[in-house]
Amino acid sequence: MKRTDDITVVGSGDIPFGAVPRPRLTTTFFDLPSAAAAVGTTIERLLAGQDPAPASPLTAQPHLITRDSA
């Protein structure tokens, strides 16, 4: 069994160590600072009596960093 041919390992959080081992670990992460900023902006708009910006999603979008393990 070969680890890169028969097994796929994916991590979460994009910690720096994921790029160190061989094969390097594919990972996912959420841009939480951007999501928090969008929530803060929405709260400010609601407190000001405005509608929340329709083009600002309030969900964190996942990102995939493909490395050697996938």
C-alpha positions, 0 to 999 in steps of 0.5 A: 500500500502506498500512502499517496496512491491508496490513502488520502489524508487531509488536515484542518486548520492549515497549521504550519506543521502541515507543510513540513512532513513528506508528503506535505499535508493537504489541509482546509481552513476557514478565514475566520477573521473575514467572517468575524468582520462581516458579522461585525459590519452586519451588526453595526448596520442593524444597530444603525437601522439599516438592512444588512448588506445583501452581498456580504455572506455571513458564513465562513467559506472553506479554503482548500490548500492542496499539497502532496497528500491529496 
